[in-house]
Amino acid sequence: MIVLDLSIFPLDKGESLSPYVARCVDIIDRSGLDYRCHAMGTTIEGEFDELMDVVRQCFQALAADCDRIICSIKFDYRKGRKGGIESKLQSVEARLGRPVRKQ
């Protein structure tokens, strides 16, 4: 299982980008993969091919009417590890001895 962080947006559509971000969040939501939106992107959990398909769909959705797109992805693969999104937060909370603020 991989935990992937995705940030994708157009540069040629002015100051407010939420309509374009919403397109991508809709694709991510419809994928059925576990995800968490945050202020600077979206964290998604899945298998490599599933995640790359979601990234491709997001890019294609924006490329339909955007001339310049910025996409940043990073991912964490840990062989045999399940429950990445939640377990990462739980590990930090255990070390802090208290919950952290979540979106």
Buried (B, 14 or more C-beta within 10 A) or exposed (E): BBBBBBBBBBEEBEEEBEEBBEBBBEBBEEBEBBBBBEEEBBBBBBEEEBBBBBBEBBBEBBEEEBEEBEEEBEBBEEEEEEEBBEEBBEEEEEEEEEEEEEE
